[in-house]
Amino acid sequence: MFKNIIAPVQAWLLSRGTCVGCGTSLSEGKKAASPKVTDKDQVTCKCGRIFIYDSKSNTYRRALLSEV
């Protein structure tokens, strides 16, 4: 039940380009080429959360453990 409440809020934050943990803009995070995902950038927020940025669709998503 708790996940049903949190998931839409996190999706909304990611659609705005903000971190789901600290609320800062992900454009301020460290960008680097993702070593395991081609044609995408790995963004690390100041709070330590890692996101994958797709420049073609201009969207962010949380990185999977296999992508880190």
C-alpha positions in Angstrom: 0.0 0.0 0.0 2.8 2.4 0.8 4.4 1.9 -2.6 1.1 2.7 -4.3 1.3 6.2 -2.6 5.0 6.9 -3.2 5.4 5.7 -6.8 3.2 8.3 -8.5 4.9 11.1 -6.5 8.4 9.8 -7.5 7.3 9.6 -11.2 6.0 13.2 -11.1 9.3 14.4 -9.6 11.3 12.6 -12.2 9.1 14.0 -15.0 10.0 17.5 -13.7 13.7 16.6 -13.6 14.2 16.7 -9.8 15.7 14.2 -7.4 13.2 11.9 -5.6 15.3 12.1 -2.4 16.4 15.7 -1.9 14.3 17.6 -4.5 17.2 19.3 -6.2 17.3 19.7 -10.0 19.1 16.8 -11.7 20.7 19.2 -14.1 23.0 20.3 -11.3 24.2 16.7 -10.8 27.4 15.1 -12.1 26.9 13.8 -15.6 29.1 11.1 -17.0 28.7 8.6 -19.9 27.1 5.5 -18.6 29.5 2.6 -18.7 26.8 -0.1 -19.1 24.0 1.6 -20.9 24.8 2.9 -24.4 23.7 6.4 -25.6 22.6 7.5 -22.1 24.2 9.6 -19.4 24.6 8.6 -15.8 23.7 11.5 -13.4 24.7 11.4 -9.8 22.8 13.7 -7.4 24.5 15.5 -4.5 22.6 13.1 -2.2 24.2 10.1 -3.9 21.3 8.7 -5.9 22.1 7.6 -9.4 19.8 8.3 -12.4 20.0 7.5 -16.1 19.3 10.4 -18.5 18.0 9.8 -22.0 18.9 12.8 -24.1 16.6 11.7 -27.0 13.4 11.8 -24.9 14.8 14.2 -22.3 13.7 12.0 -19.4 15.3 10.7 -16.2 14.8 7.4 -14.4 16.4 5.7 -11.4 19.4 3.5 -12.3 19.1 -0.2 -11.7 21.7 -2.0 -9.6 22.9 -3.8 -12.7 23.6 -0.4 -14.4 25.7 1.0 -11.6 
